[in-house]
Amino acid sequence: MDNEYLTKVSNWWSELHYSSLQKRGLALIAILVVAISALFVMRGASQEVVAAPAPLEIDNIATQTLMVDVAGAVVNPGVYSLPLNARVVEAIKAAGGLKKGADTSDINQARILKDGEQIYVYPAAITGGGVTHRVIRKNGPIMINRATQKDFESLDGIGPVLASRIVAYRKTNGPFTAVEDLLKVPGIGQSKFAQFKEKLRV
Protein backbone atom coordinates (compact mmCIF):
# COMPACT_ATOMS: atom_id res chain seq x y z
CA MET A 1 0.00 0.00 0.00
CA ASP A 2 2.81 2.42 0.83
CA ASN A 3 4.59 1.80 -2.46
CA GLU A 4 1.36 2.33 -4.42
CA TYR A 5 0.70 5.56 -2.55
CA LEU A 6 4.21 6.86 -3.22
CA THR A 7 3.88 5.93 -6.90
CA LYS A 8 0.61 7.83 -7.23
CA VAL A 9 2.12 10.92 -5.53
CA SER A 10 5.17 10.75 -7.79
CA ASN A 11 3.01 10.46 -10.92
CA TRP A 12 0.82 13.34 -9.73
CA TRP A 13 3.86 15.50 -9.06
CA SER A 14 5.40 14.78 -12.48
CA GLU A 15 2.15 15.56 -14.29
CA LEU A 16 1.83 19.03 -12.69
CA HIS A 17 2.09 21.74 -15.32
CA TYR A 18 4.58 23.78 -13.28
CA SER A 19 8.15 24.65 -13.90
CA SER A 20 10.87 23.11 -11.76
CA LEU A 21 11.22 26.36 -9.81
CA GLN A 22 7.49 26.53 -9.14
CA LYS A 23 7.44 22.93 -7.93
CA ARG A 24 10.27 23.70 -5.48
CA GLY A 25 8.35 26.68 -4.14
CA LEU A 26 5.21 24.60 -3.74
CA ALA A 27 7.17 21.92 -1.88
CA LEU A 28 8.71 24.55 0.44
CA ILE A 29 5.27 25.99 1.25
CA ALA A 30 3.95 22.51 2.05
CA ILE A 31 6.88 21.82 4.38
CA LEU A 32 6.32 25.15 6.20
CA VAL A 33 2.61 24.41 6.65
CA VAL A 34 3.35 20.99 8.13
CA ALA A 35 6.06 22.41 10.44
CA ILE A 36 3.83 25.24 11.74
CA SER A 37 0.95 22.81 12.33
CA ALA A 38 3.23 20.48 14.28
CA LEU A 39 4.49 23.40 16.38
CA PHE A 40 0.97 24.44 17.40
CA VAL A 41 0.09 20.86 18.29
CA MET A 42 3.19 20.50 20.46
CA ARG A 43 2.56 23.82 22.26
CA GLY A 44 -1.02 22.87 22.95
CA ALA A 45 0.04 19.54 24.41
CA SER A 46 2.68 21.15 26.65
CA GLN A 47 0.19 23.67 28.05
CA GLU A 48 -2.16 20.92 29.09
CA VAL A 49 0.37 19.37 31.46
CA VAL A 50 1.57 22.57 33.19
CA ALA A 51 1.25 22.08 36.96
CA ALA A 52 -0.73 24.59 38.98
CA PRO A 53 1.42 26.94 41.10
CA ALA A 54 1.97 25.84 44.67
CA PRO A 55 -0.08 27.74 47.28
CA LEU A 56 1.71 30.41 49.26
CA GLU A 57 3.02 29.31 52.63
CA ILE A 58 1.68 31.70 55.26
CA ASP A 59 1.38 29.32 58.19
CA ASN A 60 4.86 30.24 59.46
CA ILE A 61 3.66 33.76 60.30
CA ALA A 62 1.09 32.39 62.74
CA THR A 63 3.61 30.13 64.49
CA GLN A 64 6.08 32.85 65.53
CA THR A 65 6.39 33.26 69.30
CA LEU A 66 8.15 35.29 71.97
CA MET A 67 9.59 34.36 75.36
CA VAL A 68 8.84 36.20 78.61
CA ASP A 69 9.81 35.70 82.24
CA VAL A 70 6.90 36.00 84.68
CA ALA A 71 8.03 36.40 88.29
CA GLY A 72 6.80 37.53 91.69
CA ALA A 73 3.27 36.96 93.03
CA VAL A 74 2.02 34.50 90.41
CA VAL A 75 1.08 30.86 90.93
CA ASN A 76 3.76 29.37 88.68
CA PRO A 77 6.67 31.77 88.05
CA GLY A 78 8.81 30.90 85.06
CA VAL A 79 9.64 31.50 81.42
CA TYR A 80 6.75 31.14 78.98
CA SER A 81 6.36 31.07 75.21
CA LEU A 82 3.52 33.20 73.90
CA PRO A 83 2.29 34.28 70.45
CA LEU A 84 3.59 37.50 68.96
CA ASN A 85 1.57 40.55 70.03
CA ALA A 86 0.43 38.77 73.21
CA ARG A 87 -0.35 41.08 76.12
CA VAL A 88 0.78 41.19 79.75
CA VAL A 89 -2.52 39.70 80.97
CA GLU A 90 -1.88 36.61 78.81
CA ALA A 91 1.57 36.15 80.34
CA ILE A 92 0.08 36.30 83.83
CA LYS A 93 -2.56 33.72 82.86
CA ALA A 94 0.16 31.46 81.43
CA ALA A 95 1.88 31.60 84.83
CA GLY A 96 -1.26 30.33 86.55
CA GLY A 97 -2.70 33.71 87.44
CA LEU A 98 -2.11 36.04 90.37
CA LYS A 99 -1.64 35.01 93.96
CA LYS A 100 -4.13 36.32 96.49
CA GLY A 101 -3.58 39.99 97.23
CA ALA A 102 -1.00 40.51 94.47
CA ASP A 103 -0.39 44.17 93.71
CA THR A 104 -0.86 44.99 90.01
CA SER A 105 -1.37 48.73 90.46
CA ASP A 106 1.73 49.59 88.42
CA ILE A 107 1.29 46.91 85.74
CA ASN A 108 -0.42 47.73 82.48
CA GLN A 109 -1.99 44.36 81.74
CA ALA A 110 -3.16 45.52 78.30
CA ARG A 111 0.39 46.28 77.12
CA ILE A 112 1.82 44.23 74.23
CA LEU A 113 4.77 42.12 75.31
CA LYS A 114 8.33 42.31 73.99
CA ASP A 115 10.50 39.25 73.48
CA GLY A 116 12.84 38.59 76.41
CA GLU A 117 11.22 40.91 78.93
CA GLN A 118 10.30 40.14 82.53
CA ILE A 119 6.91 40.75 84.13
CA TYR A 120 7.31 41.14 87.88
CA VAL A 121 4.19 41.17 90.08
CA TYR A 122 4.67 42.52 93.60
CA PRO A 123 3.31 40.42 96.48
CA ALA A 124 0.56 41.59 98.77
CA ALA A 125 1.38 44.47 101.08
CA ILE A 126 2.10 43.69 104.73
CA THR A 127 0.29 45.75 107.29
CA GLY A 128 1.86 46.22 110.70
CA GLY A 129 1.11 48.73 113.41
CA GLY A 130 -1.34 50.55 111.16
CA VAL A 131 1.35 51.15 108.51
CA THR A 132 1.33 49.45 105.11
CA HIS A 133 4.71 48.37 103.76
CA ARG A 134 5.11 47.19 100.20
CA VAL A 135 7.22 44.06 99.92
CA ILE A 136 10.32 44.86 97.88
CA ARG A 137 12.15 42.15 96.01
CA LYS A 138 15.82 42.37 96.85
CA ASN A 139 18.31 42.17 93.99
CA GLY A 140 15.42 42.31 91.56
CA PRO A 141 14.70 44.79 88.78
CA ILE A 142 13.80 48.35 89.64
CA MET A 143 10.20 49.10 88.68
CA ILE A 144 10.48 52.64 87.38
CA ASN A 145 6.85 53.55 88.07
CA ARG A 146 7.08 52.85 91.79
CA ALA A 147 10.79 53.26 92.54
CA THR A 148 11.77 55.92 95.07
CA GLN A 149 14.51 58.47 94.63
CA LYS A 150 16.80 56.22 96.69
CA ASP A 151 16.05 53.32 94.34
CA PHE A 152 17.16 55.38 91.36
CA GLU A 153 20.28 56.55 93.19
CA SER A 154 21.36 52.91 93.46
CA LEU A 155 21.82 52.79 89.67
CA ASP A 156 25.22 53.36 88.10
CA GLY A 157 25.62 56.96 86.97
CA ILE A 158 22.53 58.25 88.81
CA GLY A 159 23.10 60.70 91.65
CA PRO A 160 20.62 62.51 93.94
CA VAL A 161 19.99 65.35 91.45
CA LEU A 162 19.25 63.09 88.48
CA ALA A 163 17.19 60.71 90.64
CA SER A 164 15.02 63.60 91.80
CA ARG A 165 14.52 64.67 88.16
CA ILE A 166 13.24 61.21 87.29
CA VAL A 167 10.74 61.24 90.15
CA ALA A 168 9.63 64.78 89.29
CA TYR A 169 9.21 63.89 85.60
CA ARG A 170 7.05 60.89 86.57
CA LYS A 171 4.84 63.02 88.81
CA THR A 172 4.37 65.65 86.08
CA ASN A 173 3.89 63.38 83.05
CA GLY A 174 2.37 60.26 84.58
CA PRO A 175 3.65 56.66 84.62
CA PHE A 176 6.33 55.57 82.17
CA THR A 177 5.16 53.25 79.40
CA ALA A 178 8.64 51.89 78.59
CA VAL A 179 12.07 52.03 80.21
CA GLU A 180 13.25 54.03 77.18
CA ASP A 181 11.05 56.90 78.40
CA LEU A 182 13.83 57.71 80.88
CA LEU A 183 15.71 59.19 77.93
CA LYS A 184 13.19 62.03 78.02
CA VAL A 185 14.45 63.07 81.46
CA PRO A 186 17.02 65.91 81.17
CA GLY A 187 20.52 64.63 81.90
CA ILE A 188 19.98 61.03 80.75
CA GLY A 189 21.60 60.27 77.42
CA GLN A 190 22.11 57.07 75.49
CA SER A 191 25.50 56.26 77.05
CA LYS A 192 24.28 56.75 80.62
CA PHE A 193 21.04 54.90 79.93
CA ALA A 194 23.01 51.92 78.60
CA GLN A 195 24.71 51.56 82.01
CA PHE A 196 21.54 50.60 83.85
CA LYS A 197 18.75 49.85 81.38
CA GLU A 198 18.99 46.08 81.99
CA LYS A 199 18.15 46.63 85.67
CA LEU A 200 14.87 48.44 84.91
CA ARG A 201 11.35 47.22 84.31
CA VAL A 202 8.09 49.06 83.71
Beta strands, then each sheet from edge to edge (+ up, - down):
strand 1: 65-72
strand 2: 78-83
strand 3: 118-121
strand 4: 126-128
strand 5: 131-133
strand 6: 142-143
strand 7: 200-201
sheet 1: 2+ 1- 3-
sheet 2: 4+ 5-
sheet 3: 6+ 7+
end
